[in-house]
């Protein structure tokens, strides 16, 4: 399991990307892309060492990240890339202390791969994307 990206909720993905690029040397690698299913606008940036940040902006009235942004936004979830998503989910949810949300695919910005979000008992959100 490898870290794929860190997700960060903000008011405007283009402005936040510009800020990260100017301040920390990130580069825009994709987006912005609208994911209507997940109710977000997505823009990916990457540092020189390969660290990726997925910037998320609410899209539509029912965006799941809107309430999070209303509380200040910021760090939203971690995404890990795994070999076999079904096996990973079975192991993680085996203790019944987490539940899974399955979008039809990961964001178009990362290649429409198999993906799932796990929400832990502590309300942490972890995304898994299959290689």
Helices and strands as residue ranges (DSSP letters): E 2-9, H 13-24, E 27-35, E 40-46, E 52-58, H 66-70, E 74-82, H 85-93, E 98-101, G 108-110, E 115-120, E 125-130
